[in-house]
Amino acid sequence: MQLVVARIGRAHGIRGEVTVEVRTDEPELRLGPGAVLATEPASAGPLTIESGRVHSGRLLLRFAGVADRSAAEALRNTLLIAEVDPDEVPDDPEEFYDHQLVDLDVVTRDGTEVGRIAEIAHLPGQDLLVVRRPQGGEVMIPFVTAFVPEIDLAEQRAVIAPPPGLLDEGESL
């Protein structure tokens, strides 16, 4: 199974380094030296990580064959994709891969059906569950314990505790 683990940002310096927006909770595993990653668009890769370092709170990577700023800048907005065993799960029992969450039924604590998770939106500083409603439309739920207290993979459901107004204007559950 292929998982997006990062998005390449702008070039850093003149020797081919790039900033990356990390999209994995395991960057040391997925984005370490020697890792070979597929890309989207596919024409940009595959890319082999030569080295990595943290600078001013951002991860910088250098790829084999990318030797200057122009080559690095050409990779901007490229997604980095790792091949992952579909049965692999994160070490922390409270962490999940996107593919584990997509298609889970979403219900409130009292069992009211809300919809089904269509995708996970990874925004800077916040992950959102994009839930497709059975009557049409979508609702975005911040993926934090206060709003999503339970993920039950065995039952294929996510239990939510939305504050008033999150699901529909004026609605409280």
Buried (B, 14 or more C-beta within 10 A) or exposed (E): EEBBBBBBBEBBEEEBBBBBBBBBBBBEEBBEEEBEBBBBEEEBBEBBBBEBEEEEEEBBBBBBEBEEBEBBBEBBEBBBBBEBEEEEEEEEEEEBBBEBBBEBBBBBEEEEEBBBBBBBEBEEEEBBBBBBBEEEEEBEBBBEEEBBEEBEEEEEBBBBBBEEEBBEEEEEB
